[in-house]
Amino acid sequence: MSVALRSALVVPTVRRLVLLFPVAGALALAAGSVFAHDAAPTASKPLGWTYPYACCADLDCRATHKGEVLERPEGYVIAGTGEVVPMTDRRVRESPDGQFHWCAHLSGLDAGHTICLFVPPRSF
């Protein structure tokens, strides 16, 4: 194969790569926002808030419904699993919007186990 022919083949390939770099960068930025999992807006946080990555890799966190997390003297009880998370546990965090939010593994051996628990100010 002649040098001129090889050069003619390489130029379009390089041009395509150069054009793809901005597209790849935009996709990388968009993918980064996919990993940020946001809590829904509430009256106290009308723009919502973002769960920390340490608590939520993707969609492991959610606001709870009334009665799903019970505040007891022994700690916070997850009603669906019976798990007790002591109030002094490092997984307990202050809730930015004053509501309970539960971050738990969705599947695998740890399914249903708490990663983080966002709690409102204590009532007693």
N, C-alpha and C positions, 0 to 999 in steps of 0.2 A: 504494500500500500504506500502510495507516495505521501510525502510530508504535507503537500498542499491539500490532499484529500483528508488526511487526519485532522488538519487544522480546521477544515470546513466542517467536520463532524463535531469537533470539540466546542467551537464557538456557540452554536445553539444550546448545547448542554450547559455551558457556563452561564449564558444569558438566562436560561430557565432557573438555574440555581439562584442567581442574583435577584430575580423577580420573586422567588419563593421565600427569601429571607424575611421581608416585611410581613408576609402572610403568616409565616411560622411564628414570628414574634407576636403578632396579634392573637393567634390561637393560644400561645403560651399564656398570655395575659388573661385571656378569657377563661382558660382552664384553671388558672389560679383563683379566679373568683368563684368557680364551681366548688372548690374545696372550702371556701368560707361559708359556713352554715349559719344563717341568720335566724334569730328569734323573731316572731311576728310582732308587729307594732302593738303597743298597748297604750292606755291613757297616760301612764307615767313615762313611757318611751315611745312617742309617736313615730319615730323613724326606725324602731326596732333596735336590736343590738346583735353583735356577732359572738357566737359561742367561741371560746378559746380552742385552738387546734388541739391542745392537750386533752381536751374533754370530748372533742367531736371531730373525728376524721372526715366525716362526710355528712351523714344524716342520722347520727346516733342520738341527737338531742331533740327534745320537744318539750313544750309547755304541758303541764299535767292538768288533768281534769280534777274537779273538787273530789276529795276523798282518795285520790290515788297515792298521795304521800301524806302520812299521818304523823303529826308531831307528838311524841310520847316521851316520858321521862328517860327511857333508855336510849332514845335517839329518834331518827326519822325512819318510819316503817314504810316500805314500798308495799302497798296493799296487794298488788298483783302477784308478787313473788314471795312476800313475807320477809324479805331481806331487811335487816336493821343496819342503818348507817349511823354510828355514834355521832353526836353533835360535834365532837372534837376531831373527827376523822378528817384527814387532809383532802378528801374528795368533796367535802362540804364547802360551798362557796356562797358568798353573798349574791343574791339575785339583783341585777341592775334594775329590774322593773317591779320588784316586790312580789313576784309570783314564783311558785315552784316550777322548776324546769329539771327534767331528769334525762341524763345522758347514760345510755346503757348499750352494751354490746347487742347487736341485732341477731347475730347468728354464731354458730360455732359452739365450742365447749363453754364459753363464758356468756352465752346468750342470756339476757335478762339481768346480768350483774351490773351494778352501778359503776360507771366511770367517774362521773361528777354529778353532784346534786346541788342545784342553785336554790337557795332557800330565802324566803322573806325574813324580816326581823322576827326574832322569837317572841311568842305571845305569853310566855311565862318564865 
